Amino acid sequence: MKIGVITSAYPDFEDDPHGIFVHRLMKEVVKNGHEVRVIAPHTGGETSYTLEGVNVERFHYFYPRKYERLSGRAGMIDNVKEGFLVKIQVLTFLFFTVYYSLRKLKGMDMIHVQWPIPNGLGALFLKKLHGVHYINTIHGEEVHLSKRYSMLFALRWLVNNSSKTITNSTATRKFCLEAGLDGEKINIIPFGVDTEFFRPLDVYKDENIFQILSVGYLIERKGFEYLIRAMPQVLKEHKHVRLKIVGSGPLEAKLKELIYELSLGDEVEIVKNVSDGELLMIYNSADLFVLPSIVDSQGNTEGLGVVLLEAMACGLPVIGSDVGGIPDIINEGISGLLVQEKKISDISKTVLLLMEDDELRKKLVDSSLDMVKNKFSWKHVSKDYVDVYNEVLNKNR
C-alpha cells in the first residue's frame, strides 16, 4: 500500500522532537511493508530526504523564503502571533499545501492527514480531482482553534468529507462530537510509545535523593507552574527531594523566575530539550514522574500525554492531572494516580503519598508496564491504523 501523509510537523533528523510521534507511527507502518511519503512545510533543513525508511518532501510556502516563519519549531499556534507578515503566510501555506499535495501525492492509495486544520485542504482536492480517499488524525488543538476563530464550518467540511477520522483519546473524541463532527466516522486510536527503546535500565541513582521528573513543551497547558509551587510543601516534609523539568518553550523565563521567587534554585532545575538517548537515561534516573497539565486560558488541554507513556515504559510510577486524555492512560490507583488540575495541595499530597509508600509505587509500576506494552506500543498502534487504511480501501473498491 502507498500512503501519503500531509502534516505540518515532522522531524528533520532522528532525534528531532518536532512532530516525532508522527514519524514513529509512519516508521512502524513502513516496517509492516508499506510505502510512506510525507509532505511537510520547510523548517530550515533538507528539502528531500529519507528518515528510517520514510520518504519526506519539504515544501516552501512563502517567498522570499528567508521570511518563512509560520512553521517554525515553536508551532503554528505560537508563530502566527508574531505579526502581520506571519498571518499572511497562513493563506500562502494553504495554497502551497494544495499545490504540493496534488503534485507529490496523486499516485498514493491512501492519504493520512495529521491536523486537518490546516493540512486537510490538499487531501480534499486529491479526493475530488483524483479519487484518492483520506483519513484524518485530530489531536485536539484544531477543534479549540476552530471554535476560537469561528472556523468550525471549515473543520466540519474537511472532516466530514473524509473516509474516517481518528482521535487520540476519549476526551478529544468528545470535543469533536461537541463541534458537530460526524460521530459515525470517528475512531479512537491513542499515540504510542517505542517500548523497545523506552524501557527500564539499571542505572546509577543517588539513594539519598528522591528525583521527581516532568517533561514537555514549556507552555501554559502543561501546568508546570503548579508542580513548582507544590515543591515547598514537599520539601517541608522531605528535604532531599529534587525536581527536574525537561523542555523548552515560551514560558521558560517565567518558570525560572518563579523558581527564583520561591528560593528553589537548588531543588528545581529546567533542562532544555535533550536527545532521545539522554532522555532515556533521565527517565531511568528518576523516582517519580508528574505531568501537571491543565485546561489553559484558551480552552486547550492535554490530548493524551505521551510523556506519561514513556515514563511508564521506563518503569516509573506516574501522577497526572485529571484532564483531557490523561485518564485514558492513568487508571486511578492501578496504572498511576490522578490529581485535580491547578490544585497545588493535591499535587504535593499525592507526591508525598508515593514517596512514602514503596509498595504502592511497585504496584503502579508493574501494572503500567504491562499496560503500555499491551496497549500503547507503536507496533500495536500502527496495526490499528493499517486496519483503518485497509477498511477504507476495501469499502471504496
N, C-alpha and C positions, 0 to 999 in steps of 0.2 A: 504494500500500500504506500502511496506517495502522499505525505501530509505536509501542507503548507501552514506555517504559523505566522500570524501577524501580531506583533507585540510592541509596546513602547519601552519595555525594559528587558535587556538581555546582556549577559556578561561579555566583556571583550576578551577575557582570558580566564584560565581555570579557577583562580582564587578570587575573581572579581565578584563582589556580593550583589552587584546591580542586576536584579532580576534572576538571581541564581536559582530560585526554586523553579522557574520556568525551564531553565536549562536542565536541571536534574530530572524533571519529568521527561523532557524530549530525549535526553541521553538514554534513558531507560527504554523509551519507545524504540529507539534505534537498535538497542540490544536485542529487541524482540524481532528484528529482521525487517523493519520498515524504514523507508527513506524519509528524512525530515529536512525541509528547507524553511529557514526562518528569515523574515524580513523585519528589520527594526531600524529606528532612526539612528543616524550617526551621532556618536558621543565623543569623537576625538581619536579613535583607534583606526584599525584597518577597516576597509570598506567591504572586503570579501575574505572569508576565512572558514576553516572547518575546526570546530571545537568538540573534541571527543566524539567524532562521528556525525555531528550535526552541522549541516551547511548553513552558514549565516551570511546574509547580504544586508549591508547597511546603506541607507539612503539619506541624501541631503534634502532638507525641507525648507531652506531659506537661502537667498543669495543677496549680497556676498556671504559665502559660507562662514567666514570668520565671525559673523554676528549671530550665528545659531546659538540660542540659549534655552529653548523650550525643553529639550530632552536631556538636560544635564543630570548629573547623578543625584542631585537633591530631589528629583522627581518633578513632574509637570505641575502638580498642585502648588508647590512652593515656588517653582521657577516663574510661573505665569504672573506672580505678584511683582516681578521686578520692574515692570513698566510697560509703556505702550508698545514698544518695539517687540517685546516678547508676546504680548497679547495678539498682535498681528500674525505672529507665527503659528497661532492655533489654526487659522484659516489656511495658511500655506501648508501646514502639516497635513491637514485633511486632504488637500488636493494631491500632494505627493504620495500619501498613503494609498489613495485610489490608483494613481498612475503606476506606482511600483507593484502594487498587488496584481493589477491586470497584466503588467509586463513580465513579472517573475513567477507568478503562481497559477497561471491559467491551465497548466497541464497537470495540476495536482488532482488526486482523487477526493481529497477532503481538506477543508480549511478549518483551522482551530484558531479562534480569536481570543487573545488574552486582553481583558479590559475592553468590552465593546464600545465604551466611550473612553477614548477617542478612536479606537482601532477598527471598529466594525464596518465602516463605510466601504472599505476596499473589498471585504468579503461579500457584502450585499451586491456590489457591482459584478463580482465574479459569478455570483449565483444568477443574477438577472441576464448577464450577457453570455455566459459560458456554461451555465447549468451546474456549476460546482457547489455542492452543498457545504454548509458551515455550521460549526457549533461555537458557543461562547463559554469562556470561564469568567464568571463575575467574582471579583474579590471583595466587593463591598463599597469601596470608595466611590465607584462610579454611580451607585444609587444615591448616595448622600449628595454628591456634587450635582447630579441631575436635578434633584429637588431644590438645592440652593440656587441654581441658576436657571430654574424653570425650563429644564431640558428633558423632563420625563417623557415627553412625546417622542423625542429622538431615541431615547433608550428603549422605549416600548417598540418602536418601529424596527430598530436593529435587532432586538432580541426576539420579537415575535415572528420575524421573517426567517429566523434560523431554524435548524432542524432540532437542536437540543441546546439547553443551557445548563452549565454545571456551576454550582456554588460550592464554596469551600467549607461551609458549616451550616448548621440549623439556623443560626441567627441571620446569616446572610440570605438564606432562602426566605426567611420571614420578611426581611427588608424588601426583597424582590416582589413578594406577593402583595405587600402593602403598597408598593409602587405601581401595581396593576399589570405586572408581567404575567405571561401565560404559565400558570402553575403546572399544567399537564406536561410542559416541556422541561421542567426544572428538576434536575437530579442533584444530589449532594455527593461529592467526592472530595475528601479533605486533601490538603497538601501532604506531602510525605517527608520522610527523613531517610538518609542513607545509613541504614543500620549496620552496613559493613564498615563504614568509615567512623561514624559516631558510635562509639562502643566503650565499655568500661576498660580502663587501663590501670596497671599497677604503677602509680607514680608517687613521687615523694610528697607527703603532706606534713606540714608543721602541726604536730599534735597539740601544741599549746595555743593554736589559733583556730577559731571556727570561722571558715570563709564562706560568706554569702556572695552569690553571683547573680547578676542580671545582664541581659544582652538585648540590644535593639537600637533602632534609629532614635536619636535624641529629639523627640517631638512630643507635643502635649499629650496625645492619646496613649503614649507608653506609660505615663504616670510615675516616672522616676522620682519626681519631686516628693511624692508621698512615701516612697520607700526610704529616701534620705531622711525625711522628717521623722520616720519611725525609729531611726537608729539611736537617738539619745535614750529612749526608753529601754531599748535592748541593751545598750551599754551600761545602763544603770544597774541591770541585773547581772550582766556578764561583761567584764572589761575586755576580755581577749577575743573580741569579735571584729571582723573586718568585712567591708562591703566593696566589691569591685563591680563597676558598670562598664561593659564593653560596647562601644559605639561612638558615633559622631553625628552631628546634626545641628540644626539652628538653635537649639536650647543649651548647647554646651556651655557657653559663657554664663548663662543664668543659673545652671545647675552647679557650676563651680563656685559661683558667688554664694549660693545657698550653703554649700559645704563649708565655706569660709565663715559665713554668718553663724552657723551652728557649731563652730570650732571643731569640725570633724576632719580636719586636714590629715590627721594621722590614721584615721579609721576608714575613710571613704576615698576611693580613687576612681577616676574615669580614664579608661584606656581606649584610645581611638581604634578604629577598625583594624582587625588582625587577619592573617591568613587562616584558612580552614585548619591547617596543621597546628597553628598556635592556639586557635580556639578550642580544638580537641583537647589539648593539654590543659587549658584554663578550666574547661568543664570538669575534667578529671581531678583537678587540684582543689576543687570547691567541695563544700559540705552540704550546701543547700542552694536551690535556685528559686528566685522570686520574680514573677512578672506582674507588676502592679498596674496593669492597664486600666484606662478609664474611658468613659464616653466624653469626648472633648467638646469644646465650646461650639464646634461646627456640627456636632452630632455624629462624628466619626468614632469608630471604636475598633477593637481587635477583630479581624476577620476570622482568625483561627489561633495563631500563636505558635508558629513553627519552632521558635527557640525553646519552647516547653518540650516539644518532641525531641529535640537534640539533647536537651539536658536529661530527659528520661532515658534516652538511648545510652547515655554515658553513665547511668546508674545513680543519678541524683534524685533525692526527694524534691518535690516541687510545690510551690504555692502560687496561685494565680487569682486575679480578680474575677468575680462572678459577672463578667460582661462579655458581650459579643459571642465569638465562637469558642472561648476558653472552656466553658462547661462541656463542649463536645470532646475535649481532651481529658479534663480533670473530672473523674467520677469521685465526688466528695468522700473522703475517708478511705478510698480504695486505691486510686492512682495518684492522688495528691490532695491538697487542701485548698478550699476556696475562701476568699476574704471579700468583704464589701469594698467596692471602689472608693477611693479617696479617704477611707476611714483609717487614720494613722494608728489608732489604738488597736484596731482589729489586726492590722499587719504586724505590729510589734508583739501582740499576744500570741499570734499564730507562729511567728518565728521562734519565740521563746518556748512554745509548746514542743516544736520539733527539735529544738536544741537539747531539750531536757528529756526527751523520750526516744532512746535508741531503738527500742522495739518497734515503735510506730514508724520511724524512719525506714527501718529494714522492710517492714510490711509494705510500705508505699513503693519502695524501690523494686521489690520483687514483682509486685503486681504491674507496675508501669512498664517495666522491661518487657514483660510478656505481651502487654497490650500494644506497645509500639511495634514490636516485631510482627505481630499477627494482624494488625490493622493499618498501621501507618508507614510501613516500609515503602520506598519508591517502587519496588518490584510489585507490590500488591496494588498500589495506586495506579501505576501505569497499565496494569492489566485491566483495571476498571475503565480507564479511558479508552483503551483499544477495543474493549467490548462495546463502548458507545459508538466509536467510529464504525465498527462493523454493523451495528444495529442500524445506523443511519444509512450506510451504503446499501445494505440488503433491503431496507424499506423503500429506497428510491430507485431500485433497479427496474 
